[in-house]
Amino acid sequence: MMRLSFPNGEHPDLRLDEGDVSIGSAADNRVAIADAGLAPHHARIVADRRGAWLHVSAEAPPVHLNARPVRELAMLRKGDVVCLGHVHLLLCADEHGSQVLPIPPAPPADDAEPALPRVVLRGVAGAHFGRSHAIERTLLIGRGEGVQVRLDNPAAAERHAQIELHGERVVLRRIGGEVMVNGMRVGDSLLAPGDQLVIESDRFVLEAPGLARPPGMTGGAATSGVPNANHHVIASQADEDDGVGRGVAVWWLIAAAAVLAAVITAVLVYGPRATG
């Protein structure tokens, strides 16, 4: 579950249940904000079983998602920032989904068996946009020397945070600076595939094919304490997977029909000869 937050207080927060949230200066919008540089019907956020989608009106002035322009349609994820005129929208994990789960007390030992290199931190905005960083045991992020992910930002700490693999669990350990996960400030946290991390001006997404969400973790980051890019897409990966499945099923039906037709033809052609 996601929540639409207005950091500057222009509108109360909204929970994004399945449905349509229209945003603009006209009074008939679900979110109507005047004198903020919005077109009468500026944009819509549509939530469905696949996630959330940003639809930009043709009459709208430039719209930006994580500082990148959006023209018509973009897929949204938790932690994204959308700029409409002078209004900033933040998509957050629903606070009620965050749960307190146990976090390993220390990083994995140097002699620990490295995990399979299937967990990747991918940059989606900022200086690391388009770059992927594999996580084999630990991945240190910061501004100083000796880090694996170097942040070129004076506001970042020299050793800002560290991502660790503990078996099937991915842990974010906050060391020297603030980290946002899915739009929420967190301390040490368990991460799940698809989580978006924001450190100052850099954004990353955790990708871990085949890695399940930790048991009991229903939404947002699971913490050990109190929680403190433009995607021009038309179909989600789930739809693509469904489409592949439907395509395979269709080919099986065609093959079965062909075999059945061959059997019927053989019966009609050779059956009378056999009886004669």
Solvent accessible surface area in square Angstrom, and as a share of the most:
residue,aa,sasa,rsa
1,M,107,0.48
2,M,25,0.11
3,R,36,0.13
4,L,0,0.00
5,S,15,0.10
6,F,9,0.04
7,P,81,0.51
8,N,101,0.52
9,G,61,0.59
10,E,59,0.27
11,H,41,0.18
12,P,99,0.62
13,D,67,0.35
14,L,30,0.15
15,R,117,0.43
16,L,9,0.05
17,D,80,0.41
18,E,127,0.57
19,G,35,0.34
20,D,66,0.34
21,V,3,0.02
22,S,28,0.18
23,I,0,0.00
24,G,0,0.00
25,S,40,0.26
26,A,25,0.19
27,A,99,0.77
28,D,110,0.57
29,N,12,0.06
30,R,129,0.47
31,V,0,0.00
32,A,46,0.36
33,I,16,0.08
34,A,70,0.54
35,D,151,0.78
36,A,10,0.08
37,G,42,0.40
38,L,18,0.09
39,A,11,0.09
40,P,72,0.45
41,H,84,0.37
42,H,0,0.00
43,A,4,0.03
44,R,99,0.36
45,I,0,0.00
46,V,32,0.18
47,A,9,0.07
48,D,42,0.22
49,R,173,0.63
50,R,85,0.31
51,G,24,0.23
52,A,0,0.00
53,W,6,0.02
54,L,0,0.00
55,H,59,0.26
56,V,22,0.13
57,S,33,0.22
58,A,115,0.89
59,E,97,0.44
60,A,20,0.16
61,P,58,0.37
62,P,104,0.66
63,V,1,0.01
64,H,62,0.28
65,L,0,0.00
66,N,9,0.05
67,A,89,0.69
68,R,91,0.33
69,P,81,0.51
70,V,6,0.03
71,R,204,0.75
72,E,129,0.58
73,L,28,0.14
74,A,0,0.00
75,M,51,0.23
76,L,8,0.04
77,R,52,0.19
78,K,43,0.18
79,G,2,0.01
80,D,0,0.00
81,V,36,0.21
82,V,0,0.00
83,C,32,0.19
84,L,0,0.00
85,G,33,0.32
86,H,137,0.61
87,V,0,0.00
88,H,75,0.33
89,L,0,0.00
90,L,27,0.13
91,L,0,0.00
92,C,4,0.03
93,A,0,0.00
94,D,8,0.04
95,E,102,0.46
96,H,152,0.68
97,G,14,0.13
98,S,25,0.16
99,Q,67,0.30
100,V,107,0.62
101,L,31,0.15
102,P,102,0.64
103,I,27,0.14
104,P,14,0.09
105,P,135,0.85
106,A,55,0.42
107,P,64,0.40
108,P,24,0.15
109,A,59,0.46
110,D,130,0.67
111,D,130,0.67
112,A,33,0.26
113,E,160,0.72
114,P,76,0.48
115,A,33,0.26
116,L,129,0.64
117,P,88,0.55
118,R,77,0.28
119,V,5,0.03
120,V,34,0.19
121,L,0,0.00
122,R,71,0.26
123,G,0,0.00
124,V,3,0.01
125,A,10,0.08
126,G,40,0.38
127,A,73,0.57
128,H,6,0.03
129,F,94,0.39
130,G,60,0.57
131,R,129,0.47
132,S,70,0.45
133,H,21,0.09
134,A,55,0.43
135,I,0,0.00
136,E,93,0.42
137,R,67,0.24
138,T,48,0.28
139,L,7,0.04
140,L,13,0.07
141,I,0,0.00
142,G,0,0.00
143,R,88,0.32
144,G,10,0.09
145,E,145,0.65
146,G,65,0.63
147,V,22,0.13
148,Q,103,0.46
149,V,0,0.00
150,R,125,0.46
151,L,1,0.00
152,D,129,0.67
153,N,26,0.14
154,P,124,0.78
155,A,68,0.53
156,A,2,0.02
157,A,25,0.19
158,E,104,0.47
159,R,129,0.47
160,H,2,0.01
161,A,0,0.00
162,Q,21,0.09
163,I,0,0.00
164,E,0,0.00
165,L,11,0.05
166,H,35,0.16
167,G,63,0.60
168,E,112,0.50
169,R,90,0.33
170,V,2,0.01
171,V,0,0.00
172,L,0,0.00
173,R,31,0.11
174,R,94,0.34
175,I,75,0.38
176,G,46,0.45
177,G,17,0.16
178,E,80,0.36
179,V,0,0.00
180,M,36,0.16
181,V,1,0.00
182,N,3,0.02
183,G,8,0.07
184,M,21,0.09
185,R,116,0.42
186,V,3,0.01
187,G,19,0.19
188,D,37,0.19
189,S,0,0.00
190,L,4,0.02
191,L,2,0.01
192,A,0,0.00
193,P,41,0.26
194,G,36,0.35
195,D,2,0.01
196,Q,0,0.00
197,L,0,0.00
198,V,23,0.13
199,I,0,0.00
200,E,75,0.34
201,S,74,0.48
202,D,4,0.02
203,R,26,0.09
204,F,0,0.00
205,V,3,0.01
206,L,0,0.00
207,E,61,0.27
208,A,6,0.04
209,P,103,0.65
210,G,77,0.74
211,L,18,0.09
212,A,78,0.60
213,R,93,0.34
214,P,13,0.08
215,P,127,0.80
216,G,43,0.42
217,M,7,0.03
218,T,94,0.55
219,G,5,0.05
220,G,1,0.01
221,A,3,0.02
222,A,0,0.00
223,T,2,0.01
224,S,58,0.38
225,G,37,0.36
226,V,126,0.72
227,P,44,0.28
228,N,87,0.45
229,A,6,0.05
230,N,31,0.16
231,H,30,0.13
232,H,103,0.46
233,V,47,0.27
234,I,140,0.71
235,A,44,0.34
236,S,9,0.06
237,Q,116,0.52
238,A,48,0.37
239,D,30,0.15
240,E,86,0.39
241,D,78,0.40
242,D,59,0.30
243,G,31,0.30
244,V,100,0.58
245,G,41,0.39
246,R,149,0.54
247,G,29,0.28
248,V,81,0.47
249,A,52,0.40
250,V,77,0.44
251,W,174,0.61
252,W,182,0.64
253,L,128,0.64
254,I,88,0.45
255,A,50,0.39
256,A,60,0.47
257,A,61,0.47
258,A,61,0.47
259,V,97,0.56
260,L,110,0.55
261,A,55,0.43
262,A,62,0.48
263,V,81,0.46
264,I,88,0.45
265,T,76,0.44
266,A,45,0.35
267,V,96,0.55
268,L,126,0.63
269,V,70,0.40
270,Y,133,0.51
271,G,25,0.24
272,P,85,0.54
273,R,174,0.64
274,A,89,0.69
275,T,123,0.71
276,G,98,0.95
